[in-house]
Amino acid sequence: FEGIRHKLLDLLQESHFHLPSRLPHPHLSAALDFPDKMTRALGTTLPISWLNACRDSGGFRSIADTLVTLTAPTMAITNPSLALEFFKLTRRCQEFAYGNHAMQ
């Protein structure tokens, strides 16, 4: 029985040295998808001060809004019934103010 105990302890100690130092998150994919890769590329390429300024000034929001506006006609051409539904929803859209800042 003592031999088995020593063998198990040896195996546990050996396996401890072969475990990765950081295990992957159980709910997140190990492979990054394209948006995550883009975000990381921007974060490593552009200065943090510039990224923060674009975030705080609404620059990123303007970029996203412009891209959506430019791609919306493609949606209407490829699926006209979807475009009609979009316009119906737009007419029912309501705006609610929830703060003093213009961006809110």
C-alpha positions as CSV (number, residue, x, y, z in Angstrom):
1,F,0.0,0.0,0.0
2,E,2.9,2.4,0.8
3,G,4.3,1.9,-2.7
4,I,1.0,3.0,-4.3
5,R,0.9,6.0,-2.1
6,H,4.3,7.1,-3.1
7,K,3.6,6.5,-6.8
8,L,0.4,8.6,-6.6
9,L,2.3,11.5,-4.8
10,D,4.9,11.4,-7.5
11,L,2.3,11.5,-10.3
12,L,0.6,14.4,-8.6
13,Q,3.8,16.4,-8.3
14,E,4.8,15.7,-11.9
15,S,1.3,16.7,-13.2
16,H,1.5,19.9,-11.2
17,F,4.6,21.0,-13.3
18,H,2.8,20.2,-16.6
19,L,-0.4,22.2,-15.9
20,P,-0.8,25.5,-17.8
21,S,-0.2,28.5,-15.6
22,R,-3.5,30.0,-16.6
23,L,-6.5,27.8,-17.6
24,P,-8.9,29.1,-20.2
25,H,-12.3,30.6,-19.2
26,P,-14.9,27.8,-19.2
27,H,-17.6,29.9,-21.0
28,L,-15.4,31.8,-23.6
29,S,-14.1,30.4,-26.8
30,A,-10.3,29.9,-26.8
31,A,-10.1,31.2,-30.4
32,L,-10.8,34.9,-30.9
33,D,-13.3,35.9,-33.5
34,F,-12.8,38.9,-35.9
35,P,-14.2,41.7,-33.7
36,D,-12.0,40.7,-30.8
37,K,-9.0,40.5,-33.0
38,M,-9.8,44.0,-34.4
39,T,-10.2,45.4,-30.9
40,R,-6.9,44.0,-29.7
41,A,-5.2,45.2,-32.9
42,L,-6.5,48.7,-32.3
43,G,-5.4,48.6,-28.6
44,T,-1.9,47.6,-29.5
45,T,-1.5,49.9,-32.5
46,L,-3.1,53.2,-31.3
47,P,-2.1,55.1,-28.2
48,I,-4.4,54.6,-25.2
49,S,-4.9,58.3,-24.8
50,W,-6.3,58.5,-28.4
51,L,-8.6,55.5,-27.8
52,N,-9.9,57.0,-24.6
53,A,-10.5,60.4,-26.3
54,C,-12.4,58.8,-29.2
55,R,-14.5,56.8,-26.7
56,D,-15.2,59.8,-24.5
57,S,-15.9,62.3,-27.4
58,G,-18.3,59.9,-29.2
59,G,-15.8,59.4,-32.1
60,F,-16.3,55.6,-32.0
61,R,-20.1,56.0,-31.9
62,S,-19.9,58.3,-35.0
63,I,-17.8,55.7,-36.9
64,A,-20.3,52.9,-36.0
65,D,-23.3,55.1,-37.0
66,T,-21.6,56.0,-40.3
67,L,-20.9,52.4,-41.1
68,V,-24.5,51.4,-40.4
69,T,-25.8,54.2,-42.5
70,L,-23.6,53.2,-45.4
71,T,-24.5,49.5,-45.2
72,A,-28.3,50.0,-44.8
73,P,-28.9,50.5,-48.5
74,T,-27.3,47.1,-49.1
75,M,-29.8,45.6,-46.7
76,A,-32.7,47.3,-48.5
77,I,-31.5,46.0,-51.9
78,T,-30.9,42.4,-50.8
79,N,-34.1,42.1,-48.7
80,P,-36.8,44.7,-49.5
81,S,-39.3,43.3,-47.0
82,L,-36.7,43.7,-44.2
83,A,-36.2,47.3,-45.2
84,L,-40.0,47.9,-44.9
85,E,-40.0,46.4,-41.5
86,F,-37.1,48.6,-40.5
87,F,-38.9,51.7,-41.5
88,K,-42.0,50.7,-39.6
89,L,-39.9,50.2,-36.5
90,T,-38.2,53.6,-37.0
91,R,-41.6,55.4,-37.0
92,R,-42.4,53.8,-33.7
93,C,-39.1,54.8,-32.2
94,Q,-39.2,57.0,-29.1
95,E,-36.4,58.9,-27.5
96,F,-35.9,59.2,-23.7
97,A,-33.6,61.6,-22.0
98,Y,-31.8,60.1,-19.0
99,G,-29.2,62.7,-18.2
100,N,-27.9,66.2,-18.6
101,H,-25.1,65.3,-21.0
102,A,-25.7,65.6,-24.8
103,M,-24.5,62.0,-25.3
104,Q,-27.1,60.6,-22.9
